[in-house]
């Protein structure tokens, strides 16, 4: 098996269960034992979507292919709150209290309505538990960063009525291995484990993961969607708009450095496993075969040389006999006789 097992569908008409990105990344990191297999499963297209309703959730969708496999697979990557957050956390409507107090009555109601709709959507989803209850500071760890294998090419979850609009799409033409994308998403996830503000973190996770990938792997093409201008923004009825997330080049550079270092470490692990395992055995077999070939060649050369030497000796013997015969036929030799 040259590629890691994708999250399995729960049944033919259902999506897979939600897999914690960091857990799946750990499995993928240990899976490969041949450097050549890493590129056998690759990302053909990366799509960045924004929901049209609720808090305008953002998520990423990968269309992936495996060498020698005709059908593509679709994976959805996203950051959501964990079950712990929904059950224990009292959410602030917006990050800044001053902004909160400036909202007019109509906008506040619209925001509360969107907020409650989002919570209901999340409660009906199969949310995962947080991997950690607290972080190093003792604060609640709320982020649930997951990957789900879905049937929809647009990443829509089976049975979910949410509609989404494309923010931007990127094509890679097999230059981006799935292993590398998983490591990028995992690095972003571990860089900020805490779901600091409910309203902003799916925006941050999606944008940051995209930018880390684009910084390391230039896409062969990119196309902006209708939601490109409102990426990272929450908009409500009444004209209220809140820009929750924007580009942060310094942070992206830091995460990209960590990401590339992790890839190098995994590449070194794969190389070691390869030479300790099948690669080493193959190399030993190749070396033994080469030595056998050299030995057989040396034996053949020795045999040929022996034959040539025997031929030369036979010619020399005959030459000596001919010389002796000629000497016996000289006048001097006949007179002696």
N, C-alpha and C positions, 0 to 999 in steps of 0.2 A: 504494500500500500504506500503510494508515493505522496499522498496529501492527507492532511488531518481530517478527521471525521467532522462534518458540519453538524450543528445542532439538529437533531432529528425532528421531523414533524410528529406531533402527538398522535395524529391519525391523518389519513389522506386528505381530508378537507380542512384541517386545522394547521395553524402555525406551530412552530416549535415552542417549547417553554423558554422563558427569558433566562439567558445565561449571563452571570456576572462577568464582565469583560476581563477583569484581572484574573479570575479563575480560569477562564478559557485560554487566556494568553499564557498562563503557566503550563497548561496542557500542550499547547502548540509549541512552546519553547522546548519542551522535552520530547516532542514527537519526532522531529527530523533527525536522521542519522546519515544523510547523504546531502552534501551541498547542492548537488544538481537537482534535487527534488523541491527545493524551496521555491523555484520559479515555475513549477508545474501548475500551481493554482494561483491565479493572478486576478487583479481588479481590472475589469474592462471599463467600468464607468462608476463615478461617484456622484450622487445627487444629494443636494442639500435642500430640504423642504421646510416649509412653515405652515402650521395648521391655520385654517381660516377662522376657527371659532375659539372660544375660551380664552386662555392666556397666550394664544398664538405659539404653542409649543413648536420647537424646532428639532429636527432629527436628520440623520444621515442614512442614505440607502446605497448599498454596494451591489453592483451586478458583477458577479465573478464567474470565471471559467476555469476549467481544469483541462490540461492537455489531454487529448484523445477522448474527451467527454463532450458529446454534442449539446447537452442541455446546460443552460446557465442556472446559477443559484442566486437568490436575492437575500441579502442580510440587512437588517435595520439596527443601527447603533444610536443610542440616545442616553440622556441623563434624566432621570425622574427622581422624585422623592421616594424613600424607602417606606415600608409599612410603619416603621417606628416614627417617622416624621408625621405621617397622617394621623396616627393615634395620639401623639404626645405634644406636637408642636402647635402653638397658636401663631398663625401667620400674620405678618404685617402686610398690608395691601401693597405698599410701595416701599422702596428702600429708605426714602427720606421722609421723616415726619412732616417737615415743612411742606413738601409737595403734597403729602397726604391731606394736610389741612387746607391747602389751596384748591382742592377739588370742589367743583360745584356739586350740588345735590344730584343732578342727573348723571354726571360722570361717575360720582361715587357709587350710585346704584348700579350703573352699568358695569363698573369694575367689580363690585361685590357679586353681581350675577355671574360674570365671567369666571370669577374666582371659585364660586361654589360649583359651577358647571365643571370646572377643571378637577376639583376634588372628587366629584361624583364619577367622572371618567376614570380617575386614578383608582378609586375604591373598587370599581368594577373590573379593573385590569388585574392581571396576575403579578402584582408587584413583588419584588424580592426583598428579603431581609437585608439590612445593612451588614456588611462584613464585620464591622467593628461598632460597638456601642458608643465608644468615645475615642477621641483622637489624643495626641500627646498633651494637649491643653486640658483635657478632661471634658471638652465640649461634645455635644451629641453629634455623631457622624451620621448624616442623613442621606448622602448621595447614593443613588442606586444606578450605576452605569452598566447598561446591559446590551447584549446583542441577541436578536431574534431572527430566526430564519422564517421568511414569509413567502406566501404564494404571489402576492401582488407585486408587479414590476415597479410600482410607485411606493412600495414599502408600507402600504396600508395594512393594518392588522385585521385579520379575519373576524367578522362580526362587529367591527367598530365602525361607527358612522362618521367618524372625523373625516373632514376633507382637507386637503393640503395643496399649497401652491409652490411651485419650484422657485427656489432662490437662485441657485446656480448649479450647472452640471459640468463635469470634467471627465474627459476621456484620456486613457493612458496607454492603450494598445500594448498590453502585456508587460509594460516596464515596471509595474508596481505589484510585487508579490503580495498575496493576502497576508502572509506572515508579517510583513512589514507594516501593513495598515493596522493589524491587530496590536502590534507593539506600539504604534503611534497613539492609538486610542487608549491603550493601557497607561502609557506614560502621561497623557493628559489627565486621565482619571486619578492616578496616584499623586499628581502634582497638586491637585486640590481635592482632597477627599471629602471635605465638608460641603454640604449643601447650604451655603451661607445665607442666601436669600432665595426663597422659593421662586420669585418672579424671574430671576436672571440666569439661573445656572444651566438650563438646557441651551440657552443662547450661547453662553460662554463655552460649553463643552463642544458644541457643533462647530462654531467659528474657529476655535483654537485648534481642534483636530484637523479641520480643513487647511488651515494656514501652515501647520506643521508639515502636512503632507505636501502641500504646494511648494514649500520652501526646500524640501528635499527631493521631490520628484516633479519636475516640470511637466504638466499635462500636455498631451499632443493637441488638445483642443479644449475650449471652454465656452459655455453658452449661458448667458444671464436669463433668469426667468422673471415672471411678473412680480415676484416678491423680493427681488434683489434690493430695491430701494428701502425696504422696511425690515431688512434683516437686523436682528438684535433689538427690535423695537416692539413695544406693546402699544396698540391703539385701541381706544374705546369709542363708543358712540358719544357724540357731543364734541368731537374734535380733539379730545385729550390724547396726547401721544407722549410716551416715555421711552427715551433711548436708554435701554438697559445695558447693552453691551456694544463696545466699539473695538477697533483694532488695537492691539497692544504688542508692537513689534519686539520690544525688549523681552516680554514674557515668552513670546513665541520662540525667540532665539534661545532662551534658557531651556525651554522644554525640548526644542529641536536638538540641542547639544546632548541632553540626557538620553533622548530617543536614539540618536546615532550611536552613542556609547553602548546602549543596551543591545542594539543590533550587532555591533562588533563582538560583544561578549557572547551572544548567541551563535554567531558565525564561528567563533573559536570553539565553542562547545560542540557544534555540529561537526567541525573538522576533526576534533579529537575522537568523537564517537565513530566517525567514519573510518579513521585510521586504526582505532582500537577494534573495530568490528569488521563489517563487510569490506570496507575499503582496504584495511590492512591485510585481510585474507586475500583479497583480489590482487593487491600489490605483491604479496608473498607468492601467490600462485604465478603471477606474471614474472616475478623475479626467478622463480624456480623454472618456469617454462623457458625463460631467456637463457638461464644457465644450461638447461638441457639442450637447447638449440645450439648454444656455443660449443658444448661438449660434443654433440653429434657432428657439428661442422668440423671441429678439431680432429675427431676420429676419421671423418671422411677425407679431410685434407691429408692426414697421416697415411691413410690407405692409398690415396692417389699418389702421394709422394713416394710411398713404398713401391707402388707399381711403376712409377716413372723411374725410380732408382733401379728396379729390377730390369727394366727395359734397357736403361743405359748400360748396366753391367753386362747384359746379354750382348748388346751391340759391341761393347768393349772386348768381350771374350771372343766374339766372332772376328773382330778386327785383329786381335792378337793371333788367332788361328790363321787368318789370311796372310798376316805378315810372316808367320813361320812357314807357311806354304810357299810364299814367294821367295823366301830365303833359300828354301830347299831346291828351288828350281833355278837358282843362279848357277853360272858356269863353275864358279869356285866350289860351290856345294856339290855339284855333280862330279868334279875332278876328285874331290876328297873321297867320294863314294867309290 
